[in-house]
Amino acid sequence: MNRSLAKALSFVLHPLLLPTYLFAFILYYLPAPALSLPMQSRWIVLGMIFFTTFIIPGLGAYAMVRSGQLDSMEMERREQRRLPLLFTSVCYGITTYLLYREPAFDEIFYFIMVIITASVLLTYGISMFWKVSAHSVGIGGALGLLLLLSKLVPDVPMLLPISLSIVLTGAVLSARLALHAHSPAEVYTGFGAGLLLALTAGMFVL
């Protein structure tokens, strides 16, 4: 894969952006009756997700770079991934709590956010001793969540979204390998861990 394309894919499908993409899919692809939240209010939820799962963790990582705690935003060394992942876990945990405590939000929001938060914590735990690919964990978890949604909302056509997700998954894994950001083992283990986590969580709700 071309290096420029690999960098673009790694940025556009960055793990911090995946929650926003998933919630945009849930809010605007699922039929209106599938959710109790009024259509005119859904942009507020999407905005909150984008702010708490991308903007705040991103600013936190940037502040760590500026303060000298990180060499760069890419965090190439395993040891430097722990603090950003821990901070991101806290941000995601708070988001999960906000979705849980507000009765106006559908239960599926909380369920999805629990799995996303768990995937970040899993990445943090593995990163304590091994440099697993966060991109792969994220994209594997996203594919798993789409597979779960196909079971939770069986009347919604999911073949196209799942097929597209599989293509994008392959592209992201190839991009991480093309950039030499991870070894094949780190990439494939990350994908498997994210996918398995989502599907295992689904066993408790299906």
C-alpha positions in Angstrom: 0.0 0.0 0.0 1.2 3.5 -0.8 2.5 5.3 2.3 0.4 8.4 1.8 -2.8 6.4 1.5 -1.8 4.4 4.6 -1.4 7.6 6.6 -4.7 9.0 5.3 -6.5 5.8 6.3 -4.9 5.7 9.7 -6.0 9.3 10.3 -9.6 9.0 8.9 -10.2 5.7 10.7 -8.3 6.7 13.9 -9.6 4.8 17.0 -10.8 8.1 18.6 -13.1 8.8 15.6 -14.7 5.4 15.5 -17.2 6.1 18.3 -18.5 9.1 16.3 -18.9 7.0 13.2 -20.7 4.3 15.1 -23.1 6.6 16.7 -23.7 8.5 13.5 -24.6 5.1 12.0 -27.0 4.3 14.8 -28.6 7.7 14.9 -29.1 8.2 11.2 -29.1 4.8 9.5 -31.4 2.9 11.8 -35.1 3.7 11.1 -36.6 6.4 13.3 -38.9 4.0 15.2 -36.0 1.9 16.3 -34.9 4.7 18.7 -37.0 6.7 21.1 -34.8 9.8 20.8 -36.5 12.5 18.6 -34.8 13.0 15.3 -34.3 16.7 15.9 -32.3 16.0 19.1 -30.0 13.4 17.7 -27.3 15.8 16.6 -26.9 16.8 20.3 -26.0 13.2 21.2 -23.6 12.9 18.2 -22.0 16.2 19.2 -21.5 15.1 22.7 -19.9 11.8 21.5 -17.6 13.6 19.2 -16.5 16.1 21.9 -16.0 13.6 24.7 -14.5 10.7 22.7 -12.3 12.6 20.2 -11.8 16.3 21.0 -11.0 15.9 24.8 -8.8 12.8 24.4 -7.0 14.4 21.4 -6.4 17.6 23.3 -5.2 15.6 26.3 -2.6 13.8 24.1 -1.5 17.1 22.5 -1.0 18.5 26.0 1.1 15.5 26.9 3.3 16.1 23.8 3.6 19.8 24.7 4.6 19.0 28.2 7.2 16.5 27.1 5.5 13.4 28.3 5.1 12.1 24.8 7.5 12.3 21.8 4.7 12.7 19.3 1.0 12.2 18.7 1.8 8.9 17.0 3.1 7.4 20.3 5.4 5.0 18.6 6.9 3.6 21.8 4.8 1.3 23.8 5.7 2.9 27.1 4.3 6.2 26.0 0.8 4.8 25.2 -0.1 4.0 28.8 -1.0 7.5 30.0 -3.0 8.6 26.9 -4.9 5.3 26.9 -5.7 5.7 30.6 -6.9 9.3 30.0 -9.0 8.1 27.1 -10.5 5.3 29.2 -11.5 7.9 31.8 -13.1 10.1 29.1 -15.0 7.2 27.7 -16.0 6.0 31.1 -17.5 9.4 31.9 -19.3 9.4 28.5 -20.7 5.9 29.3 -22.0 7.2 32.7 -23.7 10.2 31.1 -25.5 8.0 28.6 -26.5 5.7 31.5 -27.9 8.3 33.9 -29.9 10.2 31.3 -33.3 8.4 30.9 -34.0 10.2 27.5 -31.2 8.2 25.9 -31.9 4.7 24.4 -30.3 1.8 26.2 -28.4 0.9 23.0 -26.3 4.0 23.4 -25.1 2.9 26.8 -24.6 -0.7 25.6 -22.4 0.5 22.6 -20.4 2.9 24.8 -19.7 0.2 27.4 -18.2 -2.0 24.7 -16.1 0.8 23.3 -14.9 1.8 26.7 -14.0 -1.8 27.5 -12.0 -2.0 24.2 -9.9 1.0 25.3 -9.3 -0.6 28.7 -8.3 -3.8 27.0 -5.9 -1.9 24.8 -4.5 -0.2 27.9 -4.1 -3.5 29.7 -2.3 -5.2 26.8 -0.1 -2.1 26.3 1.3 -2.6 29.7 3.5 -5.4 28.4 3.0 -5.5 24.6 2.5 -2.9 21.8 -0.9 -4.1 20.4 -2.4 -2.0 17.5 -5.1 0.3 18.9 -6.3 0.9 15.3 -6.9 -2.9 14.9 -8.6 -3.2 18.3 -10.9 -0.3 17.4 -11.8 -1.5 13.8 -12.3 -5.1 15.0 -14.6 -3.9 17.7 -16.5 -1.7 15.2 -17.1 -4.7 13.0 -18.2 -6.7 15.9 -20.7 -4.0 16.9 -22.2 -3.9 13.4 -22.7 -7.7 13.6 -24.4 -7.3 16.9 -26.7 -4.6 15.5 -27.7 -6.9 12.8 -29.1 -9.2 15.5 -30.5 -6.5 17.7 -32.4 -4.8 14.9 -33.1 -7.7 12.5 -35.4 -5.7 10.2 -32.6 -3.2 9.2 -30.6 -4.1 6.1 -27.1 -4.6 7.3 -25.4 -6.4 4.5 -24.0 -3.2 2.9 -22.7 -1.6 6.1 -21.1 -4.9 7.2 -19.5 -5.5 3.8 -18.1 -2.0 3.8 -16.8 -2.4 7.3 -15.0 -5.6 6.3 -13.4 -3.8 3.4 -12.3 -0.9 5.7 -11.0 -3.3 8.3 -8.7 -4.9 5.7 -7.6 -1.4 4.6 -6.8 -0.3 8.1 -4.9 -3.5 8.9 -2.9 -3.2 5.7 -2.2 0.5 6.4 -0.8 -0.2 9.8 1.5 -2.9 8.3 2.5 -0.7 5.4 3.6 2.1 7.8 5.6 -0.4 9.8 3.7 0.9 12.9 3.2 -2.7 14.1 4.2 -6.2 13.5 1.6 -8.6 11.9 1.1 -10.3 15.3 0.3 -6.9 16.9 -2.2 -6.0 14.1 -4.0 -9.4 13.9 -4.1 -9.9 17.6 -5.6 -6.4 18.1 -8.3 -7.1 15.5 -9.1 -10.4 17.0 -9.3 -9.0 20.5 -11.6 -6.1 19.5 -13.9 -8.4 17.5 -14.1 -11.0 20.2 -14.7 -8.5 22.9 -17.7 -7.1 21.0 -19.2 -10.5 20.2 -18.7 -11.8 23.7 -20.5 -8.7 25.1 -23.3 -9.4 22.7 -23.9 -12.8 24.4 -25.2 -11.0 27.4 -27.9 -9.0 25.6 -29.0 -11.2 22.7 
